[in-house]
Amino acid sequence: MKTLNKTEFKNGYDPQLLDKTVIAVREAADLLLQRFKPDARPADLPQLLTMIEDNDVAVTAQLRESLLTLRPGAQWLDDEKSSGPLPAGEWWVADPAEGNVNHIHGTTEWVVTATLVRDNVPVLTVVAEPLAAKLYTAVRGGGAYLNGQPLHVSQKPTLAAALVSTGQATPGEGKLAYSKIGQSVTAMLEHALLVRMAVPATMQLVQVASGQLDAFWQHGNVLSGLVSGALLVTEAGGLVTDWTGQPWTLSSPNFIASAPVMNGQLVNVLKNI
């Protein structure tokens, strides 16, 4: 594999932290890969929930120990439903099985992610997609990479030619959230070439960073599904905002990621929903 981006961190960061994080995430991804069964089919909701929990328990302990060893002063967040700003300091925001529901149904759309957030700003991320042998990395100010090759967002000028995607609400989020998601999809269908809805969010966002998708939007702000992709898209030359066009932060109620030229068009579609 070619050399990964190695932009040095300032203010006491270990310049080798990216490589060490890659090792930790790859080890967790290998463990999740060992648990993958293409013919897996949960029989009902109780079995589905048990299989999800089993994956989380099996992979989280290893990933958490590895990452906290790298940054002993950092705190840990792996709650898939957590949203909003974090207390000051360093946090590892990780998802040991993002797309877990896909994994336990024998489909391929799942990854392992780890993002270092410092004072509510994502500064380093690693996303491993083991089935496809893909490793996405980004360091704030150092670019975004896939297997060592630079990533660049799409340069399409208009939504009329765009492939766009959104994610489903968290189960139990409520009728208001579902209504906003439905309205946003309906509105986007009137403007974009192709609209799709899929999970997990990170797999949509790495495609935005690589130019395979032109945009991703989402109602809500589940941190574990957005922080890694937000950094990758930004470092690939994209723009990440809320639905009003303001810069996205961990406090934002919603999310848009796209090439800068397309952001205004997306805001015009979504801002009044």
N, C-alpha and C positions, 0 to 999 in steps of 0.2 A: 504494500500500500504506500502511496506517496505521502510525503510529509504533510502533516496537518498544519493549520494556521497556528502560529506560536506568538502572537502578539503578547508582549509582557504586560502584566498588570502593574498598575501603580499603587502606591500607598501600601506596600508590604505584601502584595500578592506574589505567590510562587509562580515564576514563569513557566514551570512545568505542570501547573495544575490541570491544564486542559488534557495533557497526555494521561495523567493519573486518573482523571475523571472518565476518560474514554475506557481505560482498563476496567474501572468499576462498573460502568454501564454495560460493557460487553460481557462481563462475567454474569451479570444479572440477566442479560438477554439470552445468553447461552442456557441458563437455568430454565428460563421461561420456554425456550425452544424445546428443551428436553421434555417439557410437559405438554407440548402441542400434539394433538391427535387430529389429523384431517377428517377422520370419520366421527368426531365427537358431535353428539346431538343431545343436549339436555332434554329430559322428558317432560318437565313441568317447571313452574316457577321456583318451588323449593329446591329442586336439584340445581337449577340454574344459579341461584344465589349461593348455594353451597360450593359449586365449582368456582365461582368468582372469588369467594372468600379464600378458598384453598390456594388459588394462584397468588392472591395478594399476600397471604401469610408466608408462602414458600419463598417468594422473591424479595419481599420488603426487608426482612431481617438482614439478608446479605448486603443489599444495596445500601441500606441505612448505615450499617457498621462501616462499610468501605468509605462512604462519603464523609461521615462525621470524623473518621480518622484523618481524612485529608484536610479538613477545616475544623479542628477541635472546638473552636469558639462558636461555630455556626449552630443554628437551630434547625429543626426538621419539620417539614410539612408534606404529608402525602395523602391528605384527606381530599378525595376527588370532588367533594362538594364545597370546599372552602372558597370563599370569595372575599374581596375587599382588601384593604391595605394590611400589611404585616407590621408588627412592632419593629423599631429601628434595629439595625445590625444585619448580620448575614443569615440567610436562610437557604437551605436546600429545599427546593420545591420539586418533588419527584413523583413520577407515576410508574410503579414497577410493572404495571400491565395496562397501559393505556390502550383501549380497545379490547378490554378483557372479554366483553360479551362476544366479540368476533372470534377471539382465541378459542373460547369454549364451544363455539359452534363450528369449528374446523375451517374458518375462513382466514384470509391472510392479512387483514387490515388491523394490525396491532404492533405496538412499539414499546420500548422502554425509554423513559426520559429522565433527565436530571438537569436542573437549572439552578445556578447559584444566583440568588437575588441579594443585592446589597442596598440597604436603605430604600427598599421598594423599587429598585431598578435592576432588571435582569442583566447580568454581566457575563455569563458563560453558560453555554448549554451543549448537551450531547443527546442525540436521539439515535437509538439503534433499532434498525428494522432487520432482524436476523434472517428471516426467510428470504429476503431479497439481497442480503449481504450489503446493505446500505447503512452508512454511518454519517449522520449530519452533525456538523459542529459549527459553533459560532462563539466568538469573543467580542464583547462590545468594543467597537472601533477597529476590529481586525478582520471583518468580512465573514461571509458564510460559505460553508464548504460541504460538498458531498464526496465522500471518499477522497478527500484532498483536493478536489477540483472546485474552483469558485462557482458559486451560484449567483444567478441574476434573475430578477423578476421579469415578467412579461412586459413588452413595450407596445402592446396593442393600444390604440388611442381611444377606442370607444367601447361602451358596453354592448353595442349591437353585434360585435364579433366576439364577445367574451364568454368564457366558460367560468361559471361562478358556483360557489358552494356554501352551504350553511350547515350548522349542527343542530341536533335535536336537543330540546330542553332536558334538564335533569329530571328524572322521574319524580313526580309529586310536586313539581314546581308551581303548579296551579293554573287556573283557567286564564288569568291575565297574561301570564308568560306564554301560554300556548296560543292565545289570540294574537299577540305581537309577532310570534314566530310565523304563524299562518299568514298574517297580513304582509309581513316582509317577503315571504316567498311569492305571494300573489303579485305584489308590486314588482318584484325582480323579474318575474316571468314576462312582464310587459316590456322589459328593457334589454335583458341579456339574451344572448344566443341560446345558451344552455344553462339550466339551473338544476342543481342536485342537492340532496340532503344526505349527509353521511356522518358516521362517527368512526374513529375519534377525531377531535379537532386538529390535533397535531399532524395527522397524516394529510389533512387538507392543507394545512399551513406550509408543510415542507414542499408541497406541490406549487403553492404560490411562490415560495422562495426560489424554486427551480424554474418558474415560468410555465409549468404544465397547466396550472390553473391561473386564471387572471385575477381572481379575488375570492376572499372568504369573509363572511360576516356572521355575527352571532349575537343574539339577545342574551344578556347575562354575562357573568364574569367569573367563571370557574377557573381559578388560577392554574391548577395543574394541567389544564388543557390548553392554556393560552400563552403562558410566559415563554416557553421554549420556542414556539412558533413565532411569537412577536419579535423575539431577538433575531431569529433566522431571517425573517422577512425584512426587517430593518437593515440588517447587515448585508442582505442581497440587493439593497437599493430600493426597497419598497417603503411604503408609508403605512403606519398603523395609527388609527384614530378611533374615536367613538363615532356614533351616528350623526353627531353635529359637526364633525370635522376637527374637533379639538384633539390634541395629542392623547393617545391612550395611556392610562396609568392603571395601577392596581385598584384604584377607586372607581374606575369608569363603569357605568351600568351596561355597556354594550361595546361592540368591537367590529372594526373593519380593517382588513389587511389587503393591500393591492399595490400595483405600481402607482407612483405619485400622480401620473397623468389621469388616472381613472378615479382617484379618490373623490373628487368633487361630484362626479356623476353618481357614485354610490351614495354619497351623503344626500344628494337631491332626492334619491329614491326612498331613503330610509328615515330622514330627519323628522318627518311628521307622524311617524307611526308610534 
